[in-house]
Amino acid sequence: MALLTPTLAKLIGQAITPITPNVGGDTIPAGDRLILLALNSSGGALPIVIAVPGNTPYGQAQPDVTVSVPATSQRVIGPFPPGLRDDADNLIHLTYTSGVTGLSLYLIQV
């Protein structure tokens, strides 16, 4: 699991490099001005799971958020509010339930 570093958007433009996701998952900082662009070049849908920490008032685990990135398509995901941070490390945890082959990520702070 790696901590992904966002690229800061600039008015004059900013080069951006794709991030190869880790099979075991990744972490990102929380941020109301942070978006994740996910590009899928594979022939099948690739789900990205955003872990939602904590429990409901009834003691059950909060449901995670799953974003499906369809085959040969893209999705913009975010922002990532502080409530998604894990208390143990103050980071947001991402997992990829169908693997990462063909998945490119761009983490952008605006």
N, C-alpha and C positions, 0 to 999 in steps of 0.2 A: 504494500500500500504506500503510495507516494502522495506528498502534498503538492497539488498543482498550483502554479504561480500564475496569477492573472496578468494579462497584458493591458496596460493603461491606454485607453483610447485618447487620441490627441486631435485637436482641430486641424493641425497641419498634416495629419495622417500618421499611421504607425504600422510598421511591418508586423506581421503576426505569423507565427510558426505553429503548425499543427502539433498537438500533444498526442502521443500514443498512450492509450489507457493501459493500466496494469491489470492483468487477469484477476488478481486478488482484490481489486478495488482501488479507489483513490480517495483522497480527502481534499476539501477546498475550504477556504475561509468563508465565513458568513458575510453577506453584504447586500444591502438594498440596491446597490448600483453595480452588481455583478451578474453577468449572464454567461451561460454555457451554450456554445454552438456545437451541436453534435452532427457530424456528417457520416452517413452510412453508405459505403460503396459496395456492400455485399449483396447477395441475392435474397437475403431473408431479413426479417425485422430483428432489431437488436434493442432489448429493453435496458434502460438505465434506471436503477432503483436508488432513490434518495431516502436514506434512513431517517425516520422521524423518532427522536428519542422520547422517553417518558411513557407514562400511562394515562389512560382516560380516568375520569373521576370514579369509574367503576372498577379500577384496578387492572384493566386489560391493556396490553401494549397498544400504543398509538399505531395506526396503519401507516406503512411506508407509502411513499409516492413513487409510482412507476410511470416512466415516460417511454413509450415505444417509438423507436426511430425506424420507420418503414424502410424496406429495401430500396437502395439507390435514392435515398431521400435525406432530408435534414430536419432538425428541430432546434428551436431556440428555447432554452430552459432558464427560468429565473424570474425575478431576483430570488435571493436566498436569505430570508429574514433570520434574525438571531435565534428565533425559536427552534430552528432546525439544528442548532449546534449540539453536539454531544458534550455533556458535562465533564467527561473525563479528560478531553483534550481541546475543547472549545472549537472543534472543527466539524464540518458537515461531511458525512460519509456516503460515498457513491459505490455501488456495486453493479456488475454487468452480468446478468443471469444467463445470457446466451453466448458469452465469449466476447472477444474484442476484435476479432479478425474483420477488417474492413471499416472499423470505427475510428474516426479522427475527431479530436476535441479541440475547441478553442475557448479558453476562459478569458473573458473580456470584462474589464472594469471601466464603466462609463462615468 
